[in-house]
């Protein structure tokens, strides 16, 4: 802020450079996007996340490397570049919720990049998130369940019944192994959870009945509970294809496999189970997440309103 002083320093430095006495500063090494993503996976995802989350991060990063550029210098990445990337994800039919999850992950990557001294700012900071439509969740009635099971192959029907009576996610069902099942106690144990803990959950009679039927067909070649006749585990693609065919055949469209988990929570609430227990049985992290799945119908609301009336009468 002192021009005369700046000119004196400038002249002195130029003289030292001419005399060969000036020690030039090494150029700052500019890191690339690919290097940052690799560091994030190695130093954050691998030690802090579950194997499933680590695989998810790698998959998202593969797309980011391809679409934004593996060799893109970090100091050239700005908000406009991120905004254009988000627009490309939108036109590729990625859902708003998916885009928001990817944006949150990328924002955290850049935040750690700043903490590591690789970036001066976070280009995701001022990029707005997508608006997620709060659509009504879908759940099955008893009559729709019967039609769906009847329209399914036997193995698919078993998976449908098991999902409806446990609330397990599709990935949890496909990866379920016999060493997690305790027939004597009537429980299933999940060894690795997102919070790093272990959960042991009770099973009701319909779920246990499915496991006993699967046990009679147990394959020596695979530790998995749900396998094909050849002993190989079902893939997510197998499930999706068979489920969609059964849904269409039963005439209860629209329905996604994940709606079976919605149905599990909704039926618990309709049966009068408190939300904390629903949260524990479904292993949701917060009660607000349970509220998204646990729906009331008019009949259940009327039952509870009548209960208030009876208390008031007393």
C-alpha positions as CSV (number, residue, x, y, z in Angstrom):
1,X,0.0,0.0,0.0
2,X,3.1,2.2,-0.3
3,X,4.1,2.8,-3.9
4,X,7.5,4.4,-3.3
5,X,8.5,1.6,-0.9
6,X,7.2,-1.0,-3.4
7,X,9.4,0.5,-6.2
8,X,12.5,0.5,-3.9
9,X,11.9,-3.2,-3.1
10,X,11.4,-4.0,-6.7
11,X,14.6,-2.3,-7.8
12,X,16.6,-4.1,-5.1
13,X,15.1,-7.5,-6.0
14,X,15.8,-6.9,-9.7
15,X,19.5,-6.0,-8.8
16,X,19.9,-9.2,-6.8
17,X,18.5,-11.2,-9.7
18,X,21.0,-9.6,-12.1
19,X,23.8,-10.4,-9.7
20,X,22.6,-14.0,-9.4
21,X,22.0,-13.6,-5.6
22,X,18.3,-14.0,-5.7
23,X,16.9,-17.4,-4.7
24,X,13.8,-17.9,-6.8
25,X,10.8,-19.7,-5.2
26,X,9.9,-23.1,-6.5
27,X,6.7,-23.2,-8.4
28,X,3.7,-24.4,-6.5
29,X,2.7,-27.9,-7.7
30,X,-0.9,-27.8,-9.0
31,X,-2.8,-31.0,-8.1
32,X,-5.4,-32.6,-10.4
33,X,-9.0,-33.7,-9.8
34,X,-7.9,-37.3,-10.2
35,X,-5.2,-37.0,-7.5
36,X,-7.7,-35.4,-5.1
37,X,-10.3,-38.1,-5.7
38,X,-7.6,-40.8,-5.1
39,X,-6.5,-39.2,-1.9
40,X,-10.1,-38.9,-0.7
41,X,-10.7,-42.6,-1.3
42,X,-7.5,-43.7,0.4
43,X,-7.5,-41.3,3.4
44,X,-11.2,-40.8,4.0
45,X,-13.5,-43.3,2.4
46,X,-11.5,-46.5,3.0
47,X,-10.8,-45.9,6.7
48,X,-14.2,-44.3,7.6
49,X,-16.9,-45.8,5.5
50,X,-18.4,-49.3,5.0
51,X,-17.4,-51.4,2.0
52,X,-20.7,-50.6,0.3
53,X,-20.2,-46.9,0.7
54,X,-16.6,-47.2,-0.5
55,X,-17.8,-49.0,-3.7
56,X,-20.5,-46.3,-4.1
57,X,-17.9,-43.5,-3.8
58,X,-15.6,-45.2,-6.4
59,X,-18.6,-45.5,-8.8
60,X,-19.5,-41.9,-8.5
61,X,-15.9,-40.8,-8.8
62,X,-15.5,-42.8,-12.0
63,X,-18.3,-40.8,-13.6
64,X,-16.8,-37.5,-12.3
65,X,-13.4,-38.3,-13.6
66,X,-14.9,-39.0,-17.0
67,X,-17.3,-36.0,-17.1
68,X,-15.2,-33.3,-15.5
69,X,-11.8,-34.7,-16.4
70,X,-9.2,-36.8,-14.6
71,X,-6.4,-34.4,-15.4
72,X,-8.3,-31.2,-14.7
73,X,-6.1,-28.9,-12.5
74,X,-7.9,-28.1,-9.3
75,X,-7.2,-24.4,-9.6
76,X,-9.2,-24.3,-12.8
77,X,-12.4,-25.9,-11.3
78,X,-15.0,-23.2,-10.6
79,X,-18.7,-22.9,-9.8
80,X,-19.6,-22.6,-13.5
81,X,-17.9,-25.9,-14.3
82,X,-19.7,-27.7,-11.4
83,X,-23.0,-26.1,-12.5
84,X,-22.6,-27.4,-16.1
85,X,-21.7,-30.8,-14.7
86,X,-24.9,-30.8,-12.6
87,X,-26.9,-29.8,-15.7
88,X,-25.5,-32.7,-17.7
89,X,-26.5,-35.1,-14.8
90,X,-30.0,-33.7,-14.9
91,X,-30.4,-34.2,-18.7
92,X,-29.1,-37.7,-18.4
93,X,-32.2,-38.5,-16.3
94,X,-30.4,-38.7,-12.9
95,X,-33.0,-38.1,-10.2
96,X,-32.8,-34.9,-8.1
97,X,-32.1,-37.0,-5.0
98,X,-29.2,-38.7,-6.8
99,X,-27.8,-35.4,-8.0
100,X,-27.9,-34.0,-4.5
101,X,-26.1,-37.0,-3.0
102,X,-23.4,-36.7,-5.6
103,X,-23.1,-32.9,-5.1
104,X,-22.8,-33.4,-1.3
105,X,-20.1,-36.0,-1.8
106,X,-18.2,-33.7,-4.2
107,X,-18.5,-30.7,-1.9
108,X,-17.0,-32.8,0.9
109,X,-14.2,-33.8,-1.4
110,X,-13.4,-30.2,-2.1
111,X,-13.7,-29.2,1.5
112,X,-11.0,-31.8,2.4
113,X,-9.0,-30.5,-0.5
114,X,-9.0,-27.1,1.1
115,X,-8.0,-28.6,4.5
116,X,-5.1,-30.4,2.8
117,X,-4.0,-27.1,1.2
118,X,-4.7,-28.3,-2.3
119,X,-7.5,-25.8,-3.0
120,X,-8.2,-22.2,-2.1
121,X,-12.0,-22.4,-2.2
122,X,-14.9,-24.9,-2.6
123,X,-16.5,-24.5,-6.1
124,X,-19.7,-26.3,-4.8
125,X,-20.4,-23.7,-2.1
126,X,-22.8,-21.5,-4.0
127,X,-24.3,-24.1,-6.4
128,X,-28.0,-24.7,-5.4
129,X,-29.2,-28.2,-4.8
130,X,-32.0,-29.8,-6.8
131,X,-35.6,-29.6,-5.5
132,X,-36.8,-33.0,-4.5
133,X,-40.5,-33.5,-5.0
134,X,-42.1,-34.9,-1.8
135,X,-44.3,-37.5,-3.5
136,X,-46.6,-39.8,-1.7
137,X,-44.9,-43.1,-0.8
138,X,-46.3,-46.4,-2.1
139,X,-47.1,-49.4,0.1
140,X,-49.0,-52.6,-0.4
141,X,-52.3,-53.7,0.9
142,X,-52.8,-57.3,2.0
143,X,-54.8,-58.0,-1.2
144,X,-52.0,-56.5,-3.4
145,X,-49.4,-58.6,-1.6
146,X,-51.3,-61.8,-2.3
147,X,-51.6,-60.9,-6.0
148,X,-47.9,-60.1,-6.2
149,X,-46.7,-63.3,-4.6
150,X,-49.1,-65.3,-6.8
151,X,-47.7,-63.7,-9.9
152,X,-44.1,-64.3,-8.8
153,X,-41.9,-67.4,-9.4
154,X,-41.5,-69.3,-6.1
155,X,-38.0,-67.9,-5.3
156,X,-39.2,-64.3,-6.0
157,X,-42.3,-64.8,-3.9
158,X,-40.1,-65.9,-1.0
159,X,-37.9,-62.8,-1.3
160,X,-41.1,-60.6,-1.5
161,X,-42.5,-62.2,1.7
162,X,-39.1,-61.9,3.4
163,X,-38.7,-58.2,2.5
164,X,-42.3,-57.4,3.6
165,X,-41.7,-59.0,7.0
166,X,-38.2,-57.7,7.8
167,X,-37.9,-54.4,6.0
168,X,-34.5,-55.4,4.8
169,X,-33.1,-53.5,1.8
170,X,-32.5,-55.3,-1.4
171,X,-28.8,-55.3,-1.0
172,X,-29.1,-56.7,2.5
173,X,-31.3,-59.6,1.3
174,X,-29.0,-60.5,-1.6
175,X,-25.9,-60.4,0.6
176,X,-27.5,-62.2,3.6
177,X,-25.5,-65.2,4.7
178,X,-26.3,-68.3,6.8
179,X,-23.8,-67.3,9.5
180,X,-26.0,-64.3,10.2
181,X,-29.0,-66.5,10.9
182,X,-29.8,-68.0,14.3
183,X,-32.8,-70.3,14.0
184,X,-32.7,-71.1,17.7
185,X,-33.0,-67.5,18.8
186,X,-35.1,-66.5,15.7
187,X,-32.7,-63.6,14.8
188,X,-30.6,-62.2,12.1
189,X,-27.4,-60.3,12.9
190,X,-25.8,-57.6,10.8
191,X,-22.1,-57.4,11.6
192,X,-21.2,-54.2,9.8
193,X,-23.4,-51.2,10.0
194,X,-22.9,-47.6,8.8
195,X,-22.4,-46.5,12.4
196,X,-19.7,-49.2,12.9
197,X,-21.9,-51.2,15.3
198,X,-23.7,-54.6,15.2
199,X,-27.4,-55.1,15.0
200,X,-29.3,-58.3,16.0
201,X,-32.9,-58.3,14.9
202,X,-35.8,-60.6,15.7
203,X,-37.6,-62.4,12.9
204,X,-41.4,-63.0,12.8
205,X,-42.9,-66.4,11.7
206,X,-43.4,-65.6,8.0
207,X,-39.7,-64.5,7.7
208,X,-38.5,-67.6,9.6
209,X,-40.6,-69.8,7.4
210,X,-39.0,-68.4,4.3
211,X,-35.5,-69.1,5.8
212,X,-36.4,-72.7,6.7
213,X,-37.6,-73.3,3.1
214,X,-34.3,-71.8,1.8
215,X,-32.4,-73.9,4.3
216,X,-33.8,-77.1,2.7
217,X,-32.3,-75.9,-0.6
218,X,-29.1,-74.6,0.9
219,X,-26.1,-74.7,-1.5
220,X,-22.7,-76.0,-0.3
221,X,-21.0,-73.8,-2.9
222,X,-22.3,-70.5,-1.5
223,X,-22.7,-69.0,2.0
224,X,-25.6,-66.8,0.8
225,X,-29.2,-67.5,1.8
226,X,-30.9,-66.5,-1.5
227,X,-29.2,-68.3,-4.4
228,X,-30.2,-69.8,-7.8
229,X,-30.7,-73.5,-8.4
230,X,-27.0,-73.6,-9.4
231,X,-25.9,-72.1,-6.0
232,X,-24.9,-68.7,-7.3
233,X,-26.2,-65.6,-5.5
234,X,-29.0,-63.6,-7.2
235,X,-27.8,-60.4,-8.7
236,X,-29.7,-57.1,-8.4
237,X,-30.5,-57.3,-12.1
238,X,-32.1,-60.7,-11.6
239,X,-34.3,-59.3,-8.8
240,X,-35.3,-56.2,-10.7
241,X,-36.3,-58.0,-13.9
242,X,-38.3,-60.7,-12.1
243,X,-39.9,-58.2,-9.7
244,X,-41.0,-55.9,-12.5
245,X,-42.5,-58.8,-14.5
246,X,-44.4,-60.0,-11.5
247,X,-45.7,-56.4,-10.7
248,X,-46.9,-56.0,-14.3
249,X,-48.5,-59.5,-14.3
250,X,-50.3,-58.8,-11.0
251,X,-51.7,-55.5,-12.2
252,X,-50.6,-53.5,-9.1
253,X,-48.3,-51.0,-10.9
254,X,-46.6,-48.7,-10.0
255,X,-44.4,-50.5,-7.4
256,X,-40.7,-50.6,-6.8
257,X,-38.8,-53.2,-4.8
258,X,-38.0,-50.5,-2.2
259,X,-41.7,-50.0,-1.6
260,X,-41.7,-53.3,0.2
261,X,-39.6,-51.6,2.9
262,X,-42.1,-48.7,3.0
263,X,-44.8,-51.3,3.5
264,X,-42.9,-52.9,6.4
265,X,-42.8,-49.6,8.3
266,X,-46.3,-48.6,7.4
267,X,-47.7,-51.9,8.7
268,X,-45.8,-51.5,12.0
269,X,-47.3,-48.0,12.5
270,X,-50.8,-49.3,11.7
271,X,-50.4,-52.0,14.3
272,X,-49.7,-49.3,16.9
273,X,-45.9,-49.9,17.2
274,X,-44.2,-46.8,18.5
275,X,-41.9,-44.9,16.2
276,X,-38.8,-45.5,18.2
277,X,-39.3,-49.3,17.8
278,X,-40.0,-48.9,14.1
279,X,-36.7,-47.0,13.8
280,X,-34.8,-49.7,15.6
281,X,-36.4,-52.5,13.6
282,X,-35.8,-50.8,10.3
283,X,-32.4,-49.4,11.4
284,X,-33.1,-45.9,10.3
285,X,-30.7,-43.3,11.6
286,X,-33.2,-40.7,12.7
287,X,-36.9,-40.5,13.5
288,X,-37.4,-38.0,10.7
289,X,-36.4,-40.7,8.3
290,X,-39.0,-43.1,9.8
291,X,-41.7,-40.4,9.3
292,X,-41.0,-40.5,5.6
293,X,-41.9,-44.2,5.5
294,X,-44.4,-44.6,8.2
295,X,-47.8,-43.6,6.8
296,X,-51.3,-43.5,8.3
297,X,-54.4,-44.3,6.5
298,X,-57.8,-42.8,7.4
299,X,-58.8,-46.0,9.3
300,X,-55.8,-45.9,11.6
301,X,-56.2,-42.2,12.2
302,X,-59.8,-42.7,13.2
303,X,-58.9,-45.5,15.6
304,X,-56.4,-43.2,17.4
305,X,-58.9,-40.4,17.4
306,X,-61.5,-42.7,19.0
307,X,-58.9,-43.6,21.6
308,X,-58.6,-39.9,22.5
309,X,-62.4,-39.6,22.8
310,X,-62.6,-42.6,25.2
311,X,-59.8,-41.1,27.4
312,X,-61.7,-37.8,27.4
313,X,-64.9,-39.6,28.5
314,X,-63.2,-41.0,31.6
